[in-house]
Amino acid sequence: MNALEWRVAFSLSAVYAVRMLGLFMILPVFALYAHTLPGSTDLLAGIAIGIYGLTQAIFQIPLGIASDRMGRKPVIIGGLLVFALGSIIAALSHSIELIIVGRTLQGMGAVAAATMALAADLTREENRSRVMAFIGMTIGLSFMAAIILGPILYTHAGMSGIFWFTCGLAISGILLILFAVPTPLHIRAHRDAGIVSDYLLKALKNTALLRMNAGVFALHLVMTANFLVIPTLFRDELSLATLDHWKVYLPVFLVAFMGSIPLIIVAEKRHKIKPMLLGAIALLVVAEILLALGYGTKYSLLTAFSLFFLGFNFLEAIQPSLVAKYSAVDTKGTAMGIYNSTQFLGIFVGGIMGGWVNQQWHAAGVFWFSAVVAALWLAITLKLPTPSFYTSRVVRFTGTVADWAAIYQALQKVRGVYEVAIVAEEQVAYLKVDKKELDEQGLRAILGAAT
């Protein structure tokens, strides 16, 4: 990658990081804080945690499409301003209801799709997947950092301090967009990285993608529901002060992160992704059952919690790869937009259902409920087709092309090319190729003849 692309990767990763920190820092402490608020219940605490997921799911795709017309930076800056406003309202709140209002506004600043589209505008096609992977890695690390830092900041600054810190993060994101992120010369609807409204129905008709969407919905539902009871268990069963919760989160996350890396390599390199996906979901079922049966015992709680995050980390990393494999070559960006929106919807439902179940049947009920959800996910995933391990490739034609039909036929005949989609008005061909088989010379010859 060139210097501009590295700058884009680092600066947009930082924008993502500040949003993720702001959104998830309350997750490991809010269940403890909510009980200090007048009129608060477990259900209201769950709504406060999960409500931002609903507005994220509602606004992400429309704002991504709007950024094609209004410009990336205005949409992103506007979203971060709304996010900051929600943080201020929550910081000043002394009731659970106003915190819910603040969290609702935080979710309305749904700029993930617009930010990914900006990254695509600023990077060359051959390096775009690397930039996206870099941003994706940052998202995962930000989530873990938020869970670790949340209890520390809460102990020293309280819940209002977390929300004020979140507001500051949003402002820093705006400054990054204004002064660190370059402004693209041209805005395009990138079918491999952005959301295209005309392709929404096509992506929604893909049954394999629907199963993947159900999976990420279930994963984040279970994760959110668990965090409605885990902090209280750490306090009551492990006798840990809130400040010391990071001493559990840090080693668990490190072990889970390091343990998931070889699993991801085996899944991708040895083409074992489907059986390992099923194994990881089964591990979640086992972890939830162990939590339900043994959360009152220190070592059972820690073992089950570690197993959960080992499966969670692997699934978070591998599922986007499967979405790319199952989607048509020209609908990958749209498919990922729907997938991400479904993920946020899972957070919302996890907050509501987890809060309600906790209110009725306490921690054991939440874990049994989560085990059932994970088991249903496992049943749905059994019928996933075996994925193909092709690589996406974008080919841009720089000259005038007289006969796109002939180009389409020629590309289909190139050895190692397995799927072709052409967008003539953009002079782009989207390909799925087998990198080991691809006839690069033949591909270059078609490009040369066309231009």
C-alpha positions, 0 to 999 in steps of 0.5 A: 500500500502507498502512503495515502492508503496507510494514512487512510487505514490508520485514520479511519481505524481511529474513527472506528475505534473511538466510536466502538470505545464509546458504545461498549465501555458501559457494557461491563458496568451498566448492570451494576450502575442501573440499580442505583437509579430510581425506578430502574429495573432489569428490563429497563437496564437491558433497554438502555444497553441495547437500544442503540442497536435498534437505531444503528440497525435502522439508520446505518443503511440509509446513511450509507446510501445518503453518503453517495449523494451528500458526500462521505464526510458531511454524513460522518461528521453529522453522525458523530455530532448526533453521537456526541449529543446522545453522550451529553444527554446520557452524561447529564441524566439522573434517570434510566429513562433519560439514559435510554434517550441518550443511548437512542441518539448515540445509535442514530449516529450510524456512520459505519457504512459511510466510513467504509465507503469513504475508505473505498473511495480513497484506496485502490481496488487491489489494496481495498481488502487490506484496508478493510481488514485493518479496520476490522481488526481495529474494531475487534481490539476496540471492543476488548479495550472498551470492556477492560477500560470500562470498569476502571473509568467507572470506578474513578469517574462514574457513569457520567464520566464514561459518557463525557469521555464518550463525547470527547471520543466523538469530537476527536473522531470529528477532528480526525475526519476533518484534518487527518482523513483525506477528501476523496476526489470522486465518490462512487457506489462501490459494490464490493465495499458499499451499500447499493440500494438496487442490490438490497433485495438480491442480497436478501433473497440469498438463503445462505446470507440469511442464515449468516444474518441469523447467526450474527443476530444470535451471537450479539444477542447472547453476548449482550444478554450475558453482560447484563448478569456477568458484572454482577456475578463477578461482584457477588460470586468472585467478590471482585470490586468493580475496579478489579474486573479488568483483572478477569477480562484482560487474561480471558480476552488475551487467551481467547484472542491468541487461541482463536488465531490458529483456529482462523488460520486452519479454517481458511488455509485448510478450507475447514471453515464450515465444520469449525463454524459449527464447532464454535457455535457448539462451544457457545452452547456448552459455555452457556450451559456451564454458566447456567449450572456452575456460575456460583462456583469461581472456577466454573464461572471463569472456565465457562466465561473463557470458553464463551469468548474463545468461541465469540472471537473466532465467530466474530472473525470468521463470519464476515469472511463467510458473508463475502464467500456466499454473496454474489461478487457485485453484492458483497458490500450490500450483503455486509451492510445488511449483516452489520445491521442485523448484528446491531439488531441482535444487540437490541433484542439481547438487551430487551430479552436478557433484561426481561429474562433476568427480571423473571429468572435471574442469571441462570435464566439468562444463561439457559435462554442464551443456550437455547438461542445458540442451539437454534443458531446451530440448527440453522447453520447445519444447512449452510452450503459448503463455501467456495474459497475464491478471492474478490478482484476488481478490474477497472477499464480506463479507456472506452469499451465498445462491446461490454458483452464481449468483455464479459464473455472473454472474462468468463473464459479466463482460467481461474475466473469463476464469477463475473459482474460488469458495471458498464457505467462505472467501467468496472468488472467485479470478479471472483477468482482462484488465485492459484489458478488465475491466468494473470497474463490472459486477464491483462491481455483482455484489459489491453485489448479493451483499452 
